[in-house]
Amino acid sequence: MGAIFIYHSGGESAVAGWAQVKSPPRDDPNSPRSAVVDLAFAGRIAPPVTLKEIKDSGPFSDLALVRQGRLSTMEAPPEFVAWLRKQRNVRGL
């Protein structure tokens, strides 16, 4: 299954880690328009990659993360994943 970035938005907004998706999506019993999956913690990104770093990098100004003030989820394009790996030498992602 896929990988999920863990993004902290309290305090300094930053990508702080990642998790692995461990189940297929299923209906959310609390919201008929949503789905849920099971996750497993996979690792920390230290230090976290801040939203300011992402904005200042240049090529990601069109990401929903940069454009939208309140964001629940978004797909991370392969270019962003590669950039993030390079920024913090992240392995296993």
PyMOL Python script that loads the backbone (N, CA, C, O; Angstrom):
from pymol import cmd

cmd.read_pdbstr("""\
ATOM      1  N   MET A   1       0.855  -1.177   0.000  1.00  0.00           N
ATOM      2  CA  MET A   1       0.000   0.000   0.000  1.00  0.00           C
ATOM      3  C   MET A   1       0.901   1.241   0.000  1.00  0.00           C
ATOM      4  O   MET A   1       2.125   1.111  -0.036  1.00  0.00           O
ATOM      5  N   GLY A   2       0.323   2.413   0.039  1.00  0.00           N
ATOM      6  CA  GLY A   2       1.072   3.650  -0.117  1.00  0.00           C
ATOM      7  C   GLY A   2       1.605   4.234   1.170  1.00  0.00           C
ATOM      8  O   GLY A   2       1.342   3.723   2.259  1.00  0.00           O
ATOM      9  N   ALA A   3       2.362   5.319   1.032  1.00  0.00           N
ATOM     10  CA  ALA A   3       2.922   6.039   2.169  1.00  0.00           C
ATOM     11  C   ALA A   3       2.141   7.325   2.395  1.00  0.00           C
ATOM     12  O   ALA A   3       1.599   7.912   1.459  1.00  0.00           O
ATOM     13  N   ILE A   4       2.094   7.745   3.635  1.00  0.00           N
ATOM     14  CA  ILE A   4       1.398   8.955   4.056  1.00  0.00           C
ATOM     15  C   ILE A   4       2.391   9.849   4.786  1.00  0.00           C
ATOM     16  O   ILE A   4       3.104   9.371   5.668  1.00  0.00           O
ATOM     17  N   PHE A   5       2.459  11.129   4.446  1.00  0.00           N
ATOM     18  CA  PHE A   5       3.266  12.066   5.215  1.00  0.00           C
ATOM     19  C   PHE A   5       2.463  12.548   6.409  1.00  0.00           C
ATOM     20  O   PHE A   5       1.255  12.765   6.310  1.00  0.00           O
ATOM     21  N   ILE A   6       3.138  12.713   7.538  1.00  0.00           N
ATOM     22  CA  ILE A   6       2.512  13.248   8.741  1.00  0.00           C
ATOM     23  C   ILE A   6       2.883  14.720   8.807  1.00  0.00           C
ATOM     24  O   ILE A   6       4.056  15.081   8.900  1.00  0.00           O
ATOM     25  N   TYR A   7       1.859  15.557   8.757  1.00  0.00           N
ATOM     26  CA  TYR A   7       2.048  17.001   8.702  1.00  0.00           C
ATOM     27  C   TYR A   7       1.490  17.621   9.974  1.00  0.00           C
ATOM     28  O   TYR A   7       0.309  17.456  10.281  1.00  0.00           O
ATOM     29  N   HIS A   8       2.329  18.330  10.712  1.00  0.00           N
ATOM     30  CA  HIS A   8       1.890  19.032  11.916  1.00  0.00           C
ATOM     31  C   HIS A   8       1.509  20.454  11.533  1.00  0.00           C
ATOM     32  O   HIS A   8       2.287  21.160  10.892  1.00  0.00           O
ATOM     33  N   SER A   9       0.327  20.867  11.920  1.00  0.00           N
ATOM     34  CA  SER A   9      -0.090  22.236  11.603  1.00  0.00           C
ATOM     35  C   SER A   9      -0.216  23.093  12.852  1.00  0.00           C
ATOM     36  O   SER A   9      -0.502  24.286  12.748  1.00  0.00           O
ATOM     37  N   GLY A  10      -0.011  22.518  14.023  1.00  0.00           N
ATOM     38  CA  GLY A  10      -0.007  23.304  15.259  1.00  0.00           C
ATOM     39  C   GLY A  10       1.396  23.838  15.504  1.00  0.00           C
ATOM     40  O   GLY A  10       2.368  23.096  15.364  1.00  0.00           O
ATOM     41  N   GLY A  11       1.519  25.101  15.866  1.00  0.00           N
ATOM     42  CA  GLY A  11       2.856  25.694  16.018  1.00  0.00           C
ATOM     43  C   GLY A  11       3.449  25.943  14.653  1.00  0.00           C
ATOM     44  O   GLY A  11       2.799  26.524  13.784  1.00  0.00           O
ATOM     45  N   GLU A  12       4.694  25.503  14.455  1.00  0.00           N
ATOM     46  CA  GLU A  12       5.320  25.664  13.140  1.00  0.00           C
ATOM     47  C   GLU A  12       4.861  24.530  12.229  1.00  0.00           C
ATOM     48  O   GLU A  12       5.123  23.362  12.517  1.00  0.00           O
ATOM     49  N   SER A  13       4.187  24.856  11.148  1.00  0.00           N
ATOM     50  CA  SER A  13       3.677  23.858  10.207  1.00  0.00           C
ATOM     51  C   SER A  13       4.837  23.162   9.513  1.00  0.00           C
ATOM     52  O   SER A  13       5.727  23.816   8.969  1.00  0.00           O
ATOM     53  N   ALA A  14       4.825  21.801   9.533  1.00  0.00           N
ATOM     54  CA  ALA A  14       5.948  21.063   8.964  1.00  0.00           C
ATOM     55  C   ALA A  14       5.577  19.606   8.714  1.00  0.00           C
ATOM     56  O   ALA A  14       4.698  19.050   9.373  1.00  0.00           O
ATOM     57  N   VAL A  15       6.271  18.997   7.743  1.00  0.00           N
ATOM     58  CA  VAL A  15       6.190  17.564   7.512  1.00  0.00           C
ATOM     59  C   VAL A  15       7.140  16.924   8.520  1.00  0.00           C
ATOM     60  O   VAL A  15       8.348  17.153   8.474  1.00  0.00           O
ATOM     61  N   ALA A  16       6.582  16.112   9.444  1.00  0.00           N
ATOM     62  CA  ALA A  16       7.356  15.607  10.570  1.00  0.00           C
ATOM     63  C   ALA A  16       7.649  14.111  10.506  1.00  0.00           C
ATOM     64  O   ALA A  16       8.497  13.617  11.249  1.00  0.00           O
ATOM     65  N   GLY A  17       6.956  13.383   9.623  1.00  0.00           N
ATOM     66  CA  GLY A  17       7.184  11.949   9.563  1.00  0.00           C
ATOM     67  C   GLY A  17       6.359  11.313   8.464  1.00  0.00           C
ATOM     68  O   GLY A  17       5.778  12.001   7.625  1.00  0.00           O
ATOM     69  N   TRP A  18       6.314   9.990   8.479  1.00  0.00           N
ATOM     70  CA  TRP A  18       5.501   9.289   7.502  1.00  0.00           C
ATOM     71  C   TRP A  18       4.962   8.009   8.112  1.00  0.00           C
ATOM     72  O   TRP A  18       5.467   7.507   9.117  1.00  0.00           O
ATOM     73  N   ALA A  19       3.924   7.502   7.474  1.00  0.00           N
ATOM     74  CA  ALA A  19       3.274   6.259   7.902  1.00  0.00           C
ATOM     75  C   ALA A  19       3.003   5.417   6.666  1.00  0.00           C
ATOM     76  O   ALA A  19       3.000   5.922   5.544  1.00  0.00           O
ATOM     77  N   GLN A  20       2.778   4.143   6.882  1.00  0.00           N
ATOM     78  CA  GLN A  20       2.421   3.232   5.805  1.00  0.00           C
ATOM     79  C   GLN A  20       0.933   2.911   5.893  1.00  0.00           C
ATOM     80  O   GLN A  20       0.400   2.708   6.984  1.00  0.00           O
ATOM     81  N   VAL A  21       0.274   2.866   4.754  1.00  0.00           N
ATOM     82  CA  VAL A  21      -1.122   2.454   4.694  1.00  0.00           C
ATOM     83  C   VAL A  21      -1.145   0.928   4.811  1.00  0.00           C
ATOM     84  O   VAL A  21      -0.472   0.228   4.054  1.00  0.00           O
ATOM     85  N   LYS A  22      -1.925   0.425   5.765  1.00  0.00           N
ATOM     86  CA  LYS A  22      -1.935  -1.013   6.041  1.00  0.00           C
ATOM     87  C   LYS A  22      -3.245  -1.710   5.686  1.00  0.00           C
ATOM     88  O   LYS A  22      -3.364  -2.922   5.867  1.00  0.00           O
ATOM     89  N   SER A  23      -4.223  -0.969   5.186  1.00  0.00           N
ATOM     90  CA  SER A  23      -5.490  -1.611   4.816  1.00  0.00           C
ATOM     91  C   SER A  23      -6.089  -0.899   3.614  1.00  0.00           C
ATOM     92  O   SER A  23      -5.774   0.261   3.349  1.00  0.00           O
ATOM     93  N   PRO A  24      -6.949  -1.594   2.896  1.00  0.00           N
ATOM     94  CA  PRO A  24      -7.666  -0.903   1.824  1.00  0.00           C
ATOM     95  C   PRO A  24      -8.676   0.069   2.433  1.00  0.00           C
ATOM     96  O   PRO A  24      -9.089  -0.104   3.580  1.00  0.00           O
ATOM     97  N   PRO A  25      -9.074   1.085   1.674  1.00  0.00           N
ATOM     98  CA  PRO A  25     -10.068   2.025   2.196  1.00  0.00           C
ATOM     99  C   PRO A  25     -11.409   1.338   2.428  1.00  0.00           C
ATOM    100  O   PRO A  25     -11.790   0.395   1.734  1.00  0.00           O
ATOM    101  N   ARG A  26     -12.108   1.857   3.441  1.00  0.00           N
ATOM    102  CA  ARG A  26     -13.456   1.375   3.746  1.00  0.00           C
ATOM    103  C   ARG A  26     -14.309   2.567   4.158  1.00  0.00           C
ATOM    104  O   ARG A  26     -13.783   3.609   4.549  1.00  0.00           O
ATOM    105  N   ASP A  27     -15.602   2.413   4.071  1.00  0.00           N
ATOM    106  CA  ASP A  27     -16.503   3.506   4.431  1.00  0.00           C
ATOM    107  C   ASP A  27     -16.297   3.930   5.878  1.00  0.00           C
ATOM    108  O   ASP A  27     -16.118   3.092   6.762  1.00  0.00           O
ATOM    109  N   ASP A  28     -16.325   5.227   6.109  1.00  0.00           N
ATOM    110  CA  ASP A  28     -16.256   5.769   7.458  1.00  0.00           C
ATOM    111  C   ASP A  28     -17.648   5.671   8.071  1.00  0.00           C
ATOM    112  O   ASP A  28     -18.583   6.275   7.544  1.00  0.00           O
ATOM    113  N   PRO A  29     -17.819   4.935   9.160  1.00  0.00           N
ATOM    114  CA  PRO A  29     -19.151   4.789   9.742  1.00  0.00           C
ATOM    115  C   PRO A  29     -19.713   6.098  10.282  1.00  0.00           C
ATOM    116  O   PRO A  29     -20.918   6.204  10.510  1.00  0.00           O
ATOM    117  N   ASN A  30     -18.856   7.097  10.490  1.00  0.00           N
ATOM    118  CA  ASN A  30     -19.313   8.386  11.027  1.00  0.00           C
ATOM    119  C   ASN A  30     -19.590   9.421   9.945  1.00  0.00           C
ATOM    120  O   ASN A  30     -20.172  10.469  10.223  1.00  0.00           O
ATOM    121  N   SER A  31     -19.180   9.135   8.718  1.00  0.00           N
ATOM    122  CA  SER A  31     -19.365  10.102   7.641  1.00  0.00           C
ATOM    123  C   SER A  31     -19.523   9.357   6.316  1.00  0.00           C
ATOM    124  O   SER A  31     -18.559   8.777   5.818  1.00  0.00           O
ATOM    125  N   PRO A  32     -20.716   9.366   5.745  1.00  0.00           N
ATOM    126  CA  PRO A  32     -20.939   8.609   4.512  1.00  0.00           C
ATOM    127  C   PRO A  32     -20.144   9.118   3.309  1.00  0.00           C
ATOM    128  O   PRO A  32     -20.022   8.405   2.313  1.00  0.00           O
ATOM    129  N   ARG A  33     -19.605  10.332   3.381  1.00  0.00           N
ATOM    130  CA  ARG A  33     -18.839  10.878   2.252  1.00  0.00           C
ATOM    131  C   ARG A  33     -17.336  10.659   2.411  1.00  0.00           C
ATOM    132  O   ARG A  33     -16.550  11.116   1.581  1.00  0.00           O
ATOM    133  N   SER A  34     -16.935   9.957   3.478  1.00  0.00           N
ATOM    134  CA  SER A  34     -15.515   9.761   3.756  1.00  0.00           C
ATOM    135  C   SER A  34     -15.152   8.282   3.775  1.00  0.00           C
ATOM    136  O   SER A  34     -16.016   7.406   3.822  1.00  0.00           O
ATOM    137  N   ALA A  35     -13.861   8.039   3.737  1.00  0.00           N
ATOM    138  CA  ALA A  35     -13.332   6.681   3.856  1.00  0.00           C
ATOM    139  C   ALA A  35     -12.232   6.702   4.909  1.00  0.00           C
ATOM    140  O   ALA A  35     -11.685   7.759   5.224  1.00  0.00           O
ATOM    141  N   VAL A  36     -11.911   5.533   5.450  1.00  0.00           N
ATOM    142  CA  VAL A  36     -10.842   5.407   6.433  1.00  0.00           C
ATOM    143  C   VAL A  36      -9.903   4.279   6.025  1.00  0.00           C
ATOM    144  O   VAL A  36     -10.293   3.366   5.295  1.00  0.00           O
ATOM    145  N   VAL A  37      -8.668   4.350   6.500  1.00  0.00           N
ATOM    146  CA  VAL A  37      -7.678   3.286   6.310  1.00  0.00           C
ATOM    147  C   VAL A  37      -6.947   3.094   7.628  1.00  0.00           C
ATOM    148  O   VAL A  37      -6.975   3.970   8.491  1.00  0.00           O
ATOM    149  N   ASP A  38      -6.294   1.953   7.784  1.00  0.00           N
ATOM    150  CA  ASP A  38      -5.433   1.709   8.936  1.00  0.00           C
ATOM    151  C   ASP A  38      -4.024   2.139   8.557  1.00  0.00           C
ATOM    152  O   ASP A  38      -3.561   1.887   7.444  1.00  0.00           O
ATOM    153  N   LEU A  39      -3.341   2.798   9.509  1.00  0.00           N
ATOM    154  CA  LEU A  39      -1.980   3.284   9.288  1.00  0.00           C
ATOM    155  C   LEU A  39      -1.028   2.679  10.304  1.00  0.00           C
ATOM    156  O   LEU A  39      -1.439   2.282  11.395  1.00  0.00           O
ATOM    157  N   ALA A  40       0.248   2.610   9.941  1.00  0.00           N
ATOM    158  CA  ALA A  40       1.312   2.210  10.857  1.00  0.00           C
ATOM    159  C   ALA A  40       2.430   3.247  10.758  1.00  0.00           C
ATOM    160  O   ALA A  40       2.878   3.586   9.663  1.00  0.00           O
ATOM    161  N   PHE A  41       2.872   3.744  11.906  1.00  0.00           N
ATOM    162  CA  PHE A  41       3.977   4.698  11.942  1.00  0.00           C
ATOM    163  C   PHE A  41       5.200   4.082  11.262  1.00  0.00           C
ATOM    164  O   PHE A  41       5.533   2.922  11.508  1.00  0.00           O
ATOM    165  N   ALA A  42       5.873   4.869  10.398  1.00  0.00           N
ATOM    166  CA  ALA A  42       7.023   4.343   9.658  1.00  0.00           C
ATOM    167  C   ALA A  42       8.320   5.086   9.950  1.00  0.00           C
ATOM    168  O   ALA A  42       9.397   4.510   9.798  1.00  0.00           O
ATOM    169  N   GLY A  43       8.249   6.348  10.364  1.00  0.00           N
ATOM    170  CA  GLY A  43       9.488   7.066  10.659  1.00  0.00           C
ATOM    171  C   GLY A  43       9.292   8.553  10.858  1.00  0.00           C
ATOM    172  O   GLY A  43       8.282   9.131  10.456  1.00  0.00           O
ATOM    173  N   ARG A  44      10.290   9.159  11.494  1.00  0.00           N
ATOM    174  CA  ARG A  44      10.305  10.612  11.707  1.00  0.00           C
ATOM    175  C   ARG A  44      11.156  11.269  10.628  1.00  0.00           C
ATOM    176  O   ARG A  44      12.059  10.649  10.066  1.00  0.00           O
ATOM    177  N   ILE A  45      10.860  12.513  10.352  1.00  0.00           N
ATOM    178  CA  ILE A  45      11.705  13.332   9.496  1.00  0.00           C
ATOM    179  C   ILE A  45      12.314  14.375  10.427  1.00  0.00           C
ATOM    180  O   ILE A  45      11.612  15.240  10.952  1.00  0.00           O
ATOM    181  N   ALA A  46      13.624  14.285  10.625  1.00  0.00           N
ATOM    182  CA  ALA A  46      14.276  15.145  11.605  1.00  0.00           C
ATOM    183  C   ALA A  46      15.433  15.903  10.966  1.00  0.00           C
ATOM    184  O   ALA A  46      16.310  15.300  10.348  1.00  0.00           O
ATOM    185  N   PRO A  47      15.435  17.205  11.113  1.00  0.00           N
ATOM    186  CA  PRO A  47      14.319  17.976  11.651  1.00  0.00           C
ATOM    187  C   PRO A  47      13.170  18.010  10.651  1.00  0.00           C
ATOM    188  O   PRO A  47      13.369  17.768   9.460  1.00  0.00           O
ATOM    189  N   PRO A  48      11.965  18.312  11.139  1.00  0.00           N
ATOM    190  CA  PRO A  48      10.828  18.392  10.223  1.00  0.00           C
ATOM    191  C   PRO A  48      11.068  19.400   9.097  1.00  0.00           C
ATOM    192  O   PRO A  48      11.783  20.386   9.276  1.00  0.00           O
ATOM    193  N   VAL A  49      10.465  19.139   7.939  1.00  0.00           N
ATOM    194  CA  VAL A  49      10.569  20.052   6.799  1.00  0.00           C
ATOM    195  C   VAL A  49       9.417  21.049   6.909  1.00  0.00           C
ATOM    196  O   VAL A  49       8.249  20.684   6.777  1.00  0.00           O
ATOM    197  N   THR A  50       9.763  22.306   7.153  1.00  0.00           N
ATOM    198  CA  THR A  50       8.742  23.316   7.425  1.00  0.00           C
ATOM    199  C   THR A  50       8.006  23.756   6.156  1.00  0.00           C
ATOM    200  O   THR A  50       8.512  23.633   5.041  1.00  0.00           O
ATOM    201  N   LEU A  51       6.814  24.263   6.367  1.00  0.00           N
ATOM    202  CA  LEU A  51       6.037  24.817   5.260  1.00  0.00           C
ATOM    203  C   LEU A  51       6.818  25.966   4.614  1.00  0.00           C
ATOM    204  O   LEU A  51       6.767  26.138   3.396  1.00  0.00           O
ATOM    205  N   LYS A  52       7.534  26.745   5.412  1.00  0.00           N
ATOM    206  CA  LYS A  52       8.346  27.836   4.862  1.00  0.00           C
ATOM    207  C   LYS A  52       9.408  27.290   3.904  1.00  0.00           C
ATOM    208  O   LYS A  52       9.621  27.858   2.832  1.00  0.00           O
ATOM    209  N   GLU A  53      10.081  26.182   4.283  1.00  0.00           N
ATOM    210  CA  GLU A  53      11.072  25.571   3.386  1.00  0.00           C
ATOM    211  C   GLU A  53      10.424  25.120   2.083  1.00  0.00           C
ATOM    212  O   GLU A  53      10.984  25.303   1.003  1.00  0.00           O
ATOM    213  N   ILE A  54       9.243  24.533   2.196  1.00  0.00           N
ATOM    214  CA  ILE A  54       8.532  24.058   1.008  1.00  0.00           C
ATOM    215  C   ILE A  54       8.178  25.241   0.111  1.00  0.00           C
ATOM    216  O   ILE A  54       8.372  25.185  -1.103  1.00  0.00           O
ATOM    217  N   LYS A  55       7.657  26.312   0.712  1.00  0.00           N
ATOM    218  CA  LYS A  55       7.311  27.509  -0.065  1.00  0.00           C
ATOM    219  C   LYS A  55       8.545  28.141  -0.696  1.00  0.00           C
ATOM    220  O   LYS A  55       8.524  28.528  -1.865  1.00  0.00           O
ATOM    221  N   ASP A  56       9.623  28.243   0.081  1.00  0.00           N
ATOM    222  CA  ASP A  56      10.849  28.892  -0.396  1.00  0.00           C
ATOM    223  C   ASP A  56      11.584  28.080  -1.460  1.00  0.00           C
ATOM    224  O   ASP A  56      12.417  28.623  -2.186  1.00  0.00           O
ATOM    225  N   SER A  57      11.281  26.775  -1.558  1.00  0.00           N
ATOM    226  CA  SER A  57      11.983  25.928  -2.529  1.00  0.00           C
ATOM    227  C   SER A  57      11.685  26.330  -3.967  1.00  0.00           C
ATOM    228  O   SER A  57      12.503  26.119  -4.862  1.00  0.00           O
ATOM    229  N   GLY A  58      10.497  26.914  -4.184  1.00  0.00           N
ATOM    230  CA  GLY A  58      10.151  27.380  -5.527  1.00  0.00           C
ATOM    231  C   GLY A  58       9.240  26.489  -6.335  1.00  0.00           C
ATOM    232  O   GLY A  58       8.151  26.927  -6.704  1.00  0.00           O
ATOM    233  N   PRO A  59       9.628  25.252  -6.633  1.00  0.00           N
ATOM    234  CA  PRO A  59       8.827  24.475  -7.589  1.00  0.00           C
ATOM    235  C   PRO A  59       7.485  23.969  -7.068  1.00  0.00           C
ATOM    236  O   PRO A  59       6.718  23.385  -7.834  1.00  0.00           O
ATOM    237  N   PHE A  60       7.181  24.174  -5.796  1.00  0.00           N
ATOM    238  CA  PHE A  60       5.953  23.595  -5.252  1.00  0.00           C
ATOM    239  C   PHE A  60       4.887  24.633  -4.919  1.00  0.00           C
ATOM    240  O   PHE A  60       4.006  24.377  -4.099  1.00  0.00           O
ATOM    241  N   SER A  61       4.962  25.791  -5.545  1.00  0.00           N
ATOM    242  CA  SER A  61       3.980  26.849  -5.274  1.00  0.00           C
ATOM    243  C   SER A  61       2.567  26.460  -5.689  1.00  0.00           C
ATOM    244  O   SER A  61       1.599  27.076  -5.242  1.00  0.00           O
ATOM    245  N   ASP A  62       2.437  25.434  -6.549  1.00  0.00           N
ATOM    246  CA  ASP A  62       1.104  25.015  -6.985  1.00  0.00           C
ATOM    247  C   ASP A  62       0.527  23.886  -6.116  1.00  0.00           C
ATOM    248  O   ASP A  62      -0.612  23.472  -6.334  1.00  0.00           O
ATOM    249  N   LEU A  63       1.287  23.385  -5.139  1.00  0.00           N
ATOM    250  CA  LEU A  63       0.766  22.332  -4.264  1.00  0.00           C
ATOM    251  C   LEU A  63      -0.393  22.852  -3.424  1.00  0.00           C
ATOM    252  O   LEU A  63      -0.381  24.003  -2.986  1.00  0.00           O
ATOM    253  N   ALA A  64      -1.384  22.010  -3.203  1.00  0.00           N
ATOM    254  CA  ALA A  64      -2.509  22.387  -2.349  1.00  0.00           C
ATOM    255  C   ALA A  64      -2.010  22.762  -0.952  1.00  0.00           C
ATOM    256  O   ALA A  64      -2.582  23.645  -0.312  1.00  0.00           O
ATOM    257  N   LEU A  65      -0.967  22.114  -0.477  1.00  0.00           N
ATOM    258  CA  LEU A  65      -0.395  22.401   0.834  1.00  0.00           C
ATOM    259  C   LEU A  65       0.033  23.864   0.942  1.00  0.00           C
ATOM    260  O   LEU A  65      -0.101  24.471   2.004  1.00  0.00           O
ATOM    261  N   VAL A  66       0.537  24.423  -0.132  1.00  0.00           N
ATOM    262  CA  VAL A  66       0.998  25.808  -0.162  1.00  0.00           C
ATOM    263  C   VAL A  66      -0.155  26.772  -0.428  1.00  0.00           C
ATOM    264  O   VAL A  66      -0.193  27.867   0.134  1.00  0.00           O
ATOM    265  N   ARG A  67      -1.088  26.372  -1.277  1.00  0.00           N
ATOM    266  CA  ARG A  67      -2.169  27.266  -1.697  1.00  0.00           C
ATOM    267  C   ARG A  67      -3.341  27.346  -0.726  1.00  0.00           C
ATOM    268  O   ARG A  67      -3.994  28.386  -0.643  1.00  0.00           O
ATOM    269  N   GLN A  68      -3.622  26.276   0.009  1.00  0.00           N
ATOM    270  CA  GLN A  68      -4.821  26.230   0.852  1.00  0.00           C
ATOM    271  C   GLN A  68      -4.453  26.332   2.329  1.00  0.00           C
ATOM    272  O   GLN A  68      -3.583  25.612   2.819  1.00  0.00           O
ATOM    273  N   GLY A  69      -5.131  27.235   3.021  1.00  0.00           N
ATOM    274  CA  GLY A  69      -4.860  27.432   4.438  1.00  0.00           C
ATOM    275  C   GLY A  69      -5.307  26.268   5.303  1.00  0.00           C
ATOM    276  O   GLY A  69      -4.634  25.928   6.276  1.00  0.00           O
ATOM    277  N   ARG A  70      -6.419  25.660   4.969  1.00  0.00           N
ATOM    278  CA  ARG A  70      -6.931  24.522   5.735  1.00  0.00           C
ATOM    279  C   ARG A  70      -7.037  23.338   4.790  1.00  0.00           C
ATOM    280  O   ARG A  70      -7.855  23.330   3.869  1.00  0.00           O
ATOM    281  N   LEU A  71      -6.204  22.347   5.030  1.00  0.00           N
ATOM    282  CA  LEU A  71      -6.115  21.208   4.129  1.00  0.00           C
ATOM    283  C   LEU A  71      -6.108  19.930   4.948  1.00  0.00           C
ATOM    284  O   LEU A  71      -5.331  19.807   5.894  1.00  0.00           O
ATOM    285  N   SER A  72      -6.957  18.983   4.600  1.00  0.00           N
ATOM    286  CA  SER A  72      -6.987  17.703   5.313  1.00  0.00           C
ATOM    287  C   SER A  72      -6.046  16.696   4.670  1.00  0.00           C
ATOM    288  O   SER A  72      -5.211  16.098   5.348  1.00  0.00           O
ATOM    289  N   THR A  73      -6.180  16.509   3.365  1.00  0.00           N
ATOM    290  CA  THR A  73      -5.340  15.553   2.660  1.00  0.00           C
ATOM    291  C   THR A  73      -5.024  16.081   1.266  1.00  0.00           C
ATOM    292  O   THR A  73      -5.727  16.939   0.732  1.00  0.00           O
ATOM    293  N   MET A  74      -3.959  15.554   0.695  1.00  0.00           N
ATOM    294  CA  MET A  74      -3.603  15.858  -0.690  1.00  0.00           C
ATOM    295  C   MET A  74      -2.675  14.772  -1.187  1.00  0.00           C
ATOM    296  O   MET A  74      -1.997  14.121  -0.392  1.00  0.00           O
ATOM    297  N   GLU A  75      -2.639  14.575  -2.469  1.00  0.00           N
ATOM    298  CA  GLU A  75      -1.688  13.639  -3.062  1.00  0.00           C
ATOM    299  C   GLU A  75      -0.351  14.348  -3.210  1.00  0.00           C
ATOM    300  O   GLU A  75      -0.292  15.491  -3.662  1.00  0.00           O
ATOM    301  N   ALA A  76       0.717  13.667  -2.828  1.00  0.00           N
ATOM    302  CA  ALA A  76       2.059  14.231  -2.968  1.00  0.00           C
ATOM    303  C   ALA A  76       2.651  13.752  -4.290  1.00  0.00           C
ATOM    304  O   ALA A  76       2.853  12.551  -4.472  1.00  0.00           O
ATOM    305  N   PRO A  77       2.930  14.667  -5.214  1.00  0.00           N
ATOM    306  CA  PRO A  77       3.511  14.256  -6.495  1.00  0.00           C
ATOM    307  C   PRO A  77       4.910  13.674  -6.304  1.00  0.00           C
ATOM    308  O   PRO A  77       5.600  14.021  -5.346  1.00  0.00           O
ATOM    309  N   PRO A  78       5.332  12.790  -7.211  1.00  0.00           N
ATOM    310  CA  PRO A  78       6.657  12.150  -7.088  1.00  0.00           C
ATOM    311  C   PRO A  78       7.800  13.153  -6.964  1.00  0.00           C
ATOM    312  O   PRO A  78       8.783  12.877  -6.277  1.00  0.00           O
ATOM    313  N   GLU A  79       7.692  14.310  -7.615  1.00  0.00           N
ATOM    314  CA  GLU A  79       8.750  15.319  -7.541  1.00  0.00           C
ATOM    315  C   GLU A  79       8.897  15.860  -6.115  1.00  0.00           C
ATOM    316  O   GLU A  79      10.006  16.125  -5.651  1.00  0.00           O
ATOM    317  N   PHE A  80       7.766  16.017  -5.432  1.00  0.00           N
ATOM    318  CA  PHE A  80       7.796  16.494  -4.051  1.00  0.00           C
ATOM    319  C   PHE A  80       8.401  15.430  -3.131  1.00  0.00           C
ATOM    320  O   PHE A  80       9.202  15.754  -2.254  1.00  0.00           O
ATOM    321  N   VAL A  81       8.025  14.173  -3.325  1.00  0.00           N
ATOM    322  CA  VAL A  81       8.562  13.071  -2.518  1.00  0.00           C
ATOM    323  C   VAL A  81      10.081  13.006  -2.698  1.00  0.00           C
ATOM    324  O   VAL A  81      10.814  12.875  -1.717  1.00  0.00           O
ATOM    325  N   ALA A  82      10.552  13.094  -3.932  1.00  0.00           N
ATOM    326  CA  ALA A  82      11.997  13.054  -4.205  1.00  0.00           C
ATOM    327  C   ALA A  82      12.701  14.239  -3.552  1.00  0.00           C
ATOM    328  O   ALA A  82      13.776  14.073  -2.974  1.00  0.00           O
ATOM    329  N   TRP A  83      12.116  15.424  -3.634  1.00  0.00           N
ATOM    330  CA  TRP A  83      12.700  16.621  -3.019  1.00  0.00           C
ATOM    331  C   TRP A  83      12.772  16.451  -1.506  1.00  0.00           C
ATOM    332  O   TRP A  83      13.789  16.773  -0.892  1.00  0.00           O
ATOM    333  N   LEU A  84      11.699  15.947  -0.904  1.00  0.00           N
ATOM    334  CA  LEU A  84      11.655  15.759   0.540  1.00  0.00           C
ATOM    335  C   LEU A  84      12.715  14.757   0.994  1.00  0.00           C
ATOM    336  O   LEU A  84      13.395  14.980   1.997  1.00  0.00           O
ATOM    337  N   ARG A  85      12.855  13.663   0.263  1.00  0.00           N
ATOM    338  CA  ARG A  85      13.898  12.672   0.583  1.00  0.00           C
ATOM    339  C   ARG A  85      15.277  13.323   0.572  1.00  0.00           C
ATOM    340  O   ARG A  85      16.096  13.082   1.460  1.00  0.00           O
ATOM    341  N   LYS A  86      15.521  14.137  -0.427  1.00  0.00           N
ATOM    342  CA  LYS A  86      16.830  14.780  -0.578  1.00  0.00           C
ATOM    343  C   LYS A  86      17.079  15.792   0.540  1.00  0.00           C
ATOM    344  O   LYS A  86      18.205  15.907   1.023  1.00  0.00           O
ATOM    345  N   GLN A  87      16.054  16.521   0.956  1.00  0.00           N
ATOM    346  CA  GLN A  87      16.210  17.542   1.983  1.00  0.00           C
ATOM    347  C   GLN A  87      16.711  16.974   3.304  1.00  0.00           C
ATOM    348  O   GLN A  87      17.527  17.594   3.987  1.00  0.00           O
ATOM    349  N   ARG A  88      16.217  15.791   3.661  1.00  0.00           N
ATOM    350  CA  ARG A  88      16.550  15.202   4.963  1.00  0.00           C
ATOM    351  C   ARG A  88      17.168  13.811   4.857  1.00  0.00           C
ATOM    352  O   ARG A  88      17.256  13.097   5.856  1.00  0.00           O
ATOM    353  N   ASN A  89      17.591  13.424   3.672  1.00  0.00           N
ATOM    354  CA  ASN A  89      18.178  12.102   3.458  1.00  0.00           C
ATOM    355  C   ASN A  89      17.277  11.019   4.047  1.00  0.00           C
ATOM    356  O   ASN A  89      17.738  10.133   4.768  1.00  0.00           O
ATOM    357  N   VAL A  90      15.988  11.103   3.729  1.00  0.00           N
ATOM    358  CA  VAL A  90      14.998  10.162   4.253  1.00  0.00           C
ATOM    359  C   VAL A  90      15.120   8.836   3.514  1.00  0.00           C
ATOM    360  O   VAL A  90      15.098   8.801   2.284  1.00  0.00           O
ATOM    361  N   ARG A  91      15.247   7.759   4.256  1.00  0.00           N
ATOM    362  CA  ARG A  91      15.323   6.418   3.672  1.00  0.00           C
ATOM    363  C   ARG A  91      14.069   5.647   4.073  1.00  0.00           C
ATOM    364  O   ARG A  91      13.417   5.953   5.072  1.00  0.00           O
ATOM    365  N   GLY A  92      13.759   4.653   3.275  1.00  0.00           N
ATOM    366  CA  GLY A  92      12.626   3.785   3.595  1.00  0.00           C
ATOM    367  C   GLY A  92      11.281   4.333   3.187  1.00  0.00           C
ATOM    368  O   GLY A  92      10.243   3.758   3.515  1.00  0.00           O
ATOM    369  N   LEU A  93      11.294   5.429   2.480  1.00  0.00           N
ATOM    370  CA  LEU A  93      10.034   6.056   2.068  1.00  0.00           C
ATOM    371  C   LEU A  93       9.729   5.712   0.634  1.00  0.00           C
ATOM    372  O   LEU A  93       8.708   6.145   0.100  1.00  0.00           O
TER     373      LEU A  93
END
""", "prot")
cmd.dss("prot")
cmd.show_as("cartoon", "prot")
cmd.util.cbc("prot")
cmd.orient("prot")
